[in-house]
Amino acid sequence: MEYNYLVRVKTSVTLPADLLESIDEVDPNRSAFIERAAKAYLARLERARRDQRDLAIINANAERLNQEAEDVLGYQSLP
């Protein structure tokens, strides 16, 4: 796994000049900046997919979960 992480592949990407200027202001190492940005974006996409799966599970069980919550609240009510 560590070996694959260290392997780099050279590629060519065409970007607008103003975007490159903005990147250079943040980090003169464009490759490192773009690598971090790509990893952050992919992590955000994965989080969104995971959140969608979680939401589907919650929605599929909503009626049962709401009933359990109502039962718990009923036990907590003062006489």
N, CA, C and O of each residue as an XYZ file, in Angstrom:
316
protein
N       0.829     -1.194      0.000
C       0.000      0.000      0.000
C       0.875      1.261      0.000
O       0.615      2.205     -0.746
N       1.907      1.264      0.840
C       2.773      2.431      0.916
C       3.481      2.662     -0.418
O       3.661      3.808     -0.831
N       3.879      1.597     -1.088
C       4.563      1.723     -2.367
C       3.664      2.412     -3.389
O       4.115      3.311     -4.099
N       2.403      2.004     -3.473
C       1.478      2.621     -4.417
C       1.273      4.096     -4.117
O       1.074      4.892     -5.034
N       1.319      4.467     -2.858
C       1.131      5.858     -2.472
C       2.280      6.715     -2.976
O       2.084      7.880     -3.323
N       3.470      6.147     -3.016
C       4.647      6.911     -3.408
C       4.803      7.032     -4.925
O       5.517      7.918     -5.396
N       4.159      6.172     -5.687
C       4.277      6.199     -7.139
C       3.502      7.385     -7.691
O       2.341      7.595     -7.342
N       4.146      8.152     -8.546
C       3.512      9.312     -9.168
C       3.476      9.087    -10.672
O       4.398      8.501    -11.239
N       2.425      9.548    -11.308
C       2.287      9.455    -12.756
C       2.169     10.869    -13.292
O       1.318     11.638    -12.844
N       2.997     11.205    -14.224
C       2.964     12.546    -14.801
C       1.789     12.634    -15.771
O       1.546     11.728    -16.568
N       1.067     13.751    -15.681
C      -0.079     13.961    -16.550
C      -0.127     15.429    -16.943
O       0.563     16.266    -16.361
N      -0.930     15.718    -17.914
C      -1.085     17.093    -18.363
C      -2.542     17.491    -18.196
O      -3.449     16.771    -18.614
N      -2.753     18.644    -17.582
C      -4.102     19.146    -17.348
C      -4.151     20.588    -17.840
O      -3.246     21.378    -17.572
N      -5.206     20.916    -18.554
C      -5.362     22.276    -19.047
C      -6.331     23.021    -18.138
O      -7.472     22.598    -17.954
N      -5.867     24.133    -17.572
C      -6.670     24.931    -16.658
C      -6.637     26.390    -17.099
O      -5.689     26.824    -17.752
N      -7.664     27.137    -16.745
C      -7.661     28.564    -17.075
C      -6.535     29.295    -16.341
O      -6.172     28.930    -15.222
N      -5.990     30.327    -16.981
C      -4.867     31.075    -16.409
C      -5.209     31.680    -15.052
O      -4.376     31.665    -14.145
N      -6.428     32.215    -14.897
C      -6.786     32.834    -13.615
C      -6.849     31.805    -12.489
O      -6.540     32.123    -11.340
N      -7.247     30.572    -12.812
C      -7.261     29.517    -11.804
C      -5.834     29.172    -11.383
O      -5.557     29.007    -10.195
N      -4.937     29.063    -12.350
C      -3.539     28.781    -12.029
C      -2.927     29.895    -11.178
O      -2.152     29.621    -10.262
N      -3.266     31.128    -11.474
C      -2.760     32.244    -10.668
C      -3.247     32.125     -9.228
O      -2.483     32.355     -8.291
N      -4.514     31.767     -9.053
C      -5.060     31.601     -7.699
C      -4.378     30.452     -6.974
O      -4.075     30.557     -5.785
N      -4.137     29.361     -7.682
C      -3.445     28.211     -7.077
C      -2.038     28.621     -6.658
O      -1.596     28.296     -5.556
N      -1.339     29.330     -7.531
C       0.038     29.757     -7.231
C       0.111     30.661     -6.011
O       1.112     30.652     -5.295
N      -0.941     31.444     -5.763
C      -0.967     32.310     -4.584
C      -1.063     31.497     -3.299
O      -0.543     31.893     -2.256
N      -1.733     30.359     -3.391
C      -1.918     29.506     -2.216
C      -0.713     28.595     -2.008
O      -0.234     28.434     -0.885
N      -0.228     28.005     -3.089
C       0.879     27.048     -2.997
C       1.619     27.036     -4.328
O       1.024     26.709     -5.355
N       2.892     27.381     -4.333
C       3.634     27.377     -5.591
C       3.821     25.972     -6.171
O       4.152     25.830     -7.349
N       3.612     24.936     -5.356
C       3.702     23.565     -5.840
C       2.311     23.159     -6.350
O       1.482     22.649     -5.596
N       2.082     23.393     -7.625
C       0.768     23.126     -8.215
C       0.351     21.672     -8.074
O      -0.807     21.376     -7.780
N       1.290     20.773     -8.284
C       0.954     19.345     -8.204
C       0.434     18.974     -6.824
O      -0.574     18.279     -6.697
N       1.128     19.443     -5.790
C       0.710     19.135     -4.427
C      -0.658     19.737     -4.138
O      -1.506     19.098     -3.515
N      -0.869     20.969     -4.593
C      -2.162     21.620     -4.372
C      -3.285     20.852     -5.048
O      -4.318     20.589     -4.433
N      -3.089     20.490     -6.309
C      -4.140     19.784     -7.060
C      -4.377     18.402     -6.475
O      -5.514     17.931     -6.450
N      -3.312     17.738     -5.998
C      -3.485     16.431     -5.353
C      -4.342     16.563     -4.090
O      -5.262     15.773     -3.878
N      -4.040     17.557     -3.256
C      -4.836     17.766     -2.038
C      -6.285     18.102     -2.379
O      -7.215     17.595     -1.751
N      -6.464     18.965     -3.385
C      -7.820     19.361     -3.773
C      -8.614     18.165     -4.292
O      -9.790     18.006     -3.962
N      -7.980     17.334     -5.095
C      -8.661     16.156     -5.638
C      -9.035     15.183     -4.523
O     -10.142     14.644     -4.511
N      -8.112     14.958     -3.587
C      -8.404     14.054     -2.464
C      -9.542     14.593     -1.606
O     -10.411     13.833     -1.179
N      -9.542     15.895     -1.351
C     -10.603     16.498     -0.546
C     -11.945     16.368     -1.259
O     -12.953     16.057     -0.625
N     -11.967     16.601     -2.564
C     -13.204     16.497     -3.333
C     -13.722     15.063     -3.349
O     -14.919     14.834     -3.173
N     -12.831     14.100     -3.556
C     -13.247     12.692     -3.550
C     -13.761     12.277     -2.174
O     -14.723     11.514     -2.079
N     -13.132     12.769     -1.113
C     -13.604     12.465      0.241
C     -15.000     13.046      0.461
O     -15.849     12.409      1.085
N     -15.237     14.260     -0.053
C     -16.559     14.879      0.076
C     -17.614     14.075     -0.681
O     -18.729     13.898     -0.190
N     -17.271     13.588     -1.870
C     -18.206     12.753     -2.630
C     -18.526     11.463     -1.882
O     -19.681     11.039     -1.835
N     -17.506     10.842     -1.300
C     -17.725      9.607     -0.552
C     -18.601      9.868      0.673
O     -19.481      9.066      0.983
N     -18.369     10.984      1.374
C     -19.208     11.343      2.519
C     -20.656     11.527      2.083
O     -21.573     11.081      2.771
N     -20.863     12.177      0.950
C     -22.225     12.398      0.451
C     -22.892     11.068      0.110
O     -24.075     10.884      0.395
N     -22.147     10.135     -0.498
C     -22.709      8.805     -0.797
C     -23.066      8.075      0.497
O     -24.127      7.458      0.596
N     -22.170      8.150      1.493
C     -22.425      7.487      2.776
C     -23.645      8.105      3.458
O     -24.479      7.388      4.011
N     -23.750      9.433      3.417
C     -24.902     10.104      4.020
C     -26.197      9.690      3.338
O     -27.216      9.501      4.003
N     -26.168      9.546      2.011
C     -27.363      9.102      1.274
C     -27.762      7.689      1.687
O     -28.947      7.411      1.874
N     -26.775      6.788      1.833
C     -27.071      5.422      2.282
C     -27.671      5.443      3.686
O     -28.653      4.753      3.961
N     -27.066      6.247      4.579
C     -27.579      6.335      5.950
C     -29.010      6.865      5.962
O     -29.860      6.350      6.689
N     -29.273      7.884      5.164
C     -30.610      8.463      5.101
C     -31.627      7.443      4.593
O     -32.750      7.382      5.093
N     -31.236      6.647      3.607
C     -32.137      5.615      3.089
C     -32.453      4.581      4.169
O     -33.590      4.122      4.281
N     -31.451      4.218      4.957
C     -31.674      3.251      6.050
C     -32.604      3.849      7.096
O     -33.531      3.186      7.562
N     -32.355      5.106      7.463
C     -33.204      5.767      8.461
C     -34.637      5.867      7.954
O     -35.579      5.562      8.685
N     -34.803      6.293      6.709
C     -36.151      6.419      6.154
C     -36.875      5.085      6.079
O     -38.086      5.021      6.288
N     -36.135      4.017      5.780
C     -36.746      2.691      5.700
C     -37.226      2.218      7.068
O     -38.127      1.383      7.159
N     -36.625      2.750      8.130
C     -36.966      2.322      9.485
C     -37.627      3.435     10.299
O     -37.745      3.321     11.519
N     -38.053      4.498      9.642
C     -38.554      5.683     10.337
C     -39.755      5.381     11.233
O     -39.810      5.844     12.372
N     -40.692      4.626     10.738
C     -41.890      4.373     11.529
C     -41.554      3.653     12.834
O     -42.035      4.028     13.903
N     -40.727      2.620     12.734
C     -40.332      1.876     13.929
C     -39.531      2.761     14.878
O     -39.759      2.734     16.088
N     -38.589      3.550     14.339
C     -37.771      4.416     15.183
C     -38.616      5.489     15.869
O     -38.391      5.800     17.039
N     -39.574      6.049     15.158
C     -40.451      7.048     15.766
C     -41.295      6.439     16.876
O     -41.523      7.074     17.906
N     -41.755      5.222     16.671
C     -42.542      4.551     17.716
C     -41.688      4.312     18.956
O     -42.153      4.510     20.079
N     -40.446      3.889     18.760
C     -39.546      3.684     19.900
C     -39.314      4.999     20.636
O     -39.299      5.021     21.867
N     -39.135      6.088     19.904
C     -38.915      7.392     20.536
C     -40.141      7.808     21.338
O     -40.009      8.335     22.443
N     -41.324      7.577     20.796
C     -42.548      7.912     21.529
C     -42.668      7.079     22.794
O     -43.095      7.588     23.831
N     -42.299      5.809     22.724
C     -42.335      4.949     23.912
C     -41.392      5.477     24.988
O     -41.762      5.539     26.161
N     -40.181      5.857     24.600
C     -39.204      6.372     25.560
C     -39.713      7.641     26.196
O     -39.604      7.817     27.409
N     -40.275      8.540     25.382
C     -40.803      9.794     25.934
C     -41.964      9.519     26.879
O     -42.143     10.230     27.868
N     -42.746      8.502     26.582
C     -43.858      8.134     27.468
C     -43.358      7.666     28.828
O     -43.999      7.949     29.840
N     -42.251      6.969     28.881
C     -41.679      6.507     30.143
C     -41.122      7.667     30.961
O     -41.050      7.590     32.188
N     -40.726      8.743     30.277
C     -40.094      9.860     30.962
C     -41.083     10.902     31.477
O     -40.692     11.818     32.200
N     -42.322     10.776     31.123
C     -43.301     11.791     31.552
C     -43.539     11.709     33.055
O     -43.543     10.633     33.652
N     -43.737     12.885     33.640
C     -43.977     12.949     35.082
C     -45.442     12.658     35.366
O     -46.316     13.025     34.582
N     -45.709     12.000     36.486
C     -47.113     11.685     36.828
C     -47.918     12.918     37.199
O     -49.105     12.811     37.508
